[in-house]
């Protein structure tokens, strides 16, 4: 039992710096950027719900044809990845 607790403590200690590093890149999206992203995606038929800054680009939750999508956009607001949400 003591071995398991030590192992869990080590795993937790190693995971925390990585979590802090992953979230340190996230920052609020400026209103002009938000407006540009919404305009760009609405022109493609999307209804935008949320926009977050992430890893030098943006993560967007949006609907298209009644389905919810998670989109990844680069700094030029181009879709680089799409994932259908369940």
Secondary structure, DSSP 8 states (H G I E B T S, - for coil): -HHHHHHHHHHHHHHHHHHHHHHHT-----HHHHHHHHHHHHHTT-EEEEEEEETTEEEEEEEETTEEEEEEE-TTS-EEEEEE--
